[in-house]
């Protein structure tokens, strides 16, 4: 968990940058480090954007995309999101990814860059929560 906190602290306030701090690449970096971001960020982000544009906006659709990546699993109840999980939410014709760190969530937008916010409101809106294999 210390590594997750250290990675999260290292990026707070960073500007938005595709492939580095866009929300999916950022989430993957926080929960799994640079190797995971490099391995998955381009394909994962593209799959999620494609799903949003095609209007596949149900929890089942999002879960199918998220768990198709090696080892990720669906958290049965989004209310049980924990440090190291990724929360996926439909937002304005796209899908937003948030990394869970304690009682907080970290994400990014082009307008705000990397920011931190309270986790509780996200859990009520979460379409799906996925957990990497090393968190299971």
Buried (B, 14 or more C-beta within 10 A) or exposed (E): EEEBEEBBEEBEEBEBBEEBBBBBBBBBBBBBBEEBBEBBBBEBBEBBBEBBEEEBEEBEBBBBBBBEBEEBBBBEEBEEBBBBBBBBBBBEEBBBBBBBBEEBBBBBBEEEBBBBEEBEEBBEEBBBBBBBEEBE
